[in-house]
Structure formats: C-alpha cells, structure tokens
Amino acid sequence: MRRIAAVALTAGTLMAGMAAVGAPAEAATGWKPYDSYSGIDAWGTYSRSGGKTYVKGYLRDTKKNGWTACVRFLFTEGTNKYWSRFKIIGVTSGGTKYNYDGKATVSISVSSSYSSHLWVQECGRSKSTGKYYYGKGKKLF
C-alpha cells in the first residue's frame, strides 16, 4: 500500500509538511497562486498574528503526466527571506519516499516570523530531469 504526503523543503532542509499550526487570532484570508501549469492546483488561507504569518492549504495533482505538483511560499521581513516549498511525495510499503506523479491531494501548513510580505508560486518538478519549474509569483500582502 502506498501513502501520499506533502513534504516541505525549506531553505534546503527537509521538513514534514503536515505539521500542526496553532490557531492564530486574526481572521484568515484566502490564497491561490496564478494557474501556471495544468494538472496542478493549490489553495488555502493565511493569517497574521503576534508578528507571525500562518499558511494552511492544499496541494493537488490532477493527473499522471510526468510532473510532481508543488507550491512554494516566500516570506520576507526587511532584507530577510524565508522560502518554503511543498511537493507531493509517495511512500512505498517499505518506507521509500519518491516524487509522486498521479492524482492526489495533500494538506500543507507552514508558519514564519517573517511577516512583511508573503508570495505564493505554483511549481512542478519534472520526473525525467528532476528540475523544478516555477510559474509567476503572486504577492498576497
């Protein structure tokens, strides 16, 4: 049996993409990146509270087409930048992780103390080359 999960690759570090985020006090606002690639969807909410920015949402791959769906966020504070990228991974029954290509929807969440600006960008990872391709970035605030 294979399992599907989201993985966050943040500043070159592998992190679990399904970490729980505490409930922020401020009302959440919806986000959705520009639709740069067919077969990839991402959407959710973000909020700011206590100097932090919280993002929750979903990442969906709608078909098997040689691409792994991904989405990335850029949090900024002054000249500081914090990137967080999520992609869909599969896990074999033996525990081996691989870049998933097929129909799947996973939940994602991340938070950052950088709260001046937030950008979101749809992306895809080519199964044949292993390279990431990024769509147009969308500034959320």
C-alpha positions in Angstrom: 0.0 0.0 0.0 1.4 3.4 -0.8 0.9 6.5 1.2 0.9 10.1 -0.1 2.1 13.1 1.8 3.4 16.6 1.3 6.9 17.5 2.1 8.2 21.0 2.8 11.6 21.8 1.5 12.7 24.9 3.4 16.0 26.6 2.8 17.5 23.3 1.7 16.1 21.4 4.7 13.6 18.6 4.6 10.6 19.2 7.0 7.3 17.4 7.5 4.6 19.2 5.5 1.7 18.3 7.7 2.8 19.9 10.9 0.1 21.4 13.0 0.0 25.2 13.3 -1.6 26.9 16.3 -4.8 28.8 15.7 -3.9 32.4 15.0 -6.2 35.1 16.4 -6.7 37.1 13.2 -9.2 36.1 10.6 -7.9 34.0 7.7 -7.7 35.3 4.1 -7.8 33.0 1.1 -4.8 32.4 -1.2 -4.4 30.8 -4.6 -1.4 31.1 -6.9 -1.6 32.1 -10.6 -2.6 29.0 -12.6 0.7 28.4 -14.4 0.5 24.7 -15.0 -2.4 22.4 -15.9 -2.8 19.5 -13.6 -1.6 21.4 -10.5 -3.9 23.2 -8.0 -3.1 24.9 -4.7 -5.3 26.9 -2.4 -5.8 27.8 1.2 -5.8 30.5 3.8 -3.2 32.7 5.5 -3.4 34.9 8.6 -1.0 37.1 10.7 -0.9 37.2 14.4 1.7 38.1 17.0 4.3 39.0 14.4 4.0 35.6 12.6 2.4 34.6 9.4 0.5 31.3 9.2 -0.4 29.5 6.0 -2.7 26.4 5.6 -4.0 24.8 2.5 -4.0 22.0 0.0 -1.9 20.9 -3.0 -3.4 18.8 -5.7 -2.1 16.9 -8.7 -5.0 16.1 -11.0 -3.3 13.6 -13.4 -0.3 11.4 -14.2 1.7 13.5 -16.7 5.4 13.3 -15.8 5.2 16.1 -13.2 5.2 16.2 -9.4 2.9 19.1 -8.2 4.5 21.7 -5.9 3.9 25.1 -4.5 6.3 27.5 -2.8 6.0 30.5 -0.5 8.3 33.4 0.1 8.1 35.2 3.5 10.0 38.4 3.8 11.0 40.7 6.7 13.2 43.6 5.6 16.0 42.1 3.6 15.5 38.6 5.2 13.8 35.9 3.1 12.4 32.6 4.1 11.4 30.1 1.3 9.1 27.1 1.9 8.3 24.6 -0.8 5.8 21.7 -0.7 5.6 18.8 -3.1 3.7 15.6 -3.2 5.7 12.5 -2.3 4.7 8.9 -2.2 5.9 6.4 0.3 6.2 2.7 -0.6 5.2 -0.1 1.9 8.9 -0.4 2.6 9.2 3.3 3.6 11.0 4.5 0.5 9.9 8.1 -0.5 9.5 9.1 -4.1 8.3 12.1 -6.1 4.6 11.3 -6.7 3.1 11.6 -10.2 -0.6 11.0 -10.3 -3.9 12.0 -8.8 -3.5 13.1 -5.1 -4.5 15.9 -2.7 -2.5 16.7 0.4 -2.8 19.3 3.2 0.0 21.8 3.8 0.9 24.2 6.5 3.8 26.5 7.4 4.4 29.5 9.6 7.1 32.1 9.7 8.2 35.0 11.9 8.8 37.0 8.7 5.6 38.9 8.2 6.2 41.9 6.0 5.3 40.3 2.7 4.1 36.9 1.5 4.3 35.5 -2.0 2.9 32.2 -3.5 4.1 30.4 -6.6 2.8 27.3 -8.4 5.6 24.9 -9.5 6.1 21.5 -10.9 9.0 19.0 -10.8 9.9 17.2 -14.0 10.0 13.4 -13.4 12.5 13.0 -16.3 15.0 15.7 -15.4 14.4 16.3 -11.7 14.3 20.1 -12.2 11.8 22.4 -10.7 9.9 24.9 -12.9 8.2 27.9 -11.4 5.2 29.9 -12.5 4.6 33.6 -12.0 4.8 34.7 -8.3 1.7 36.2 -6.7 2.1 38.8 -3.9 -0.5 38.1 -1.2 0.4 41.1 1.0 
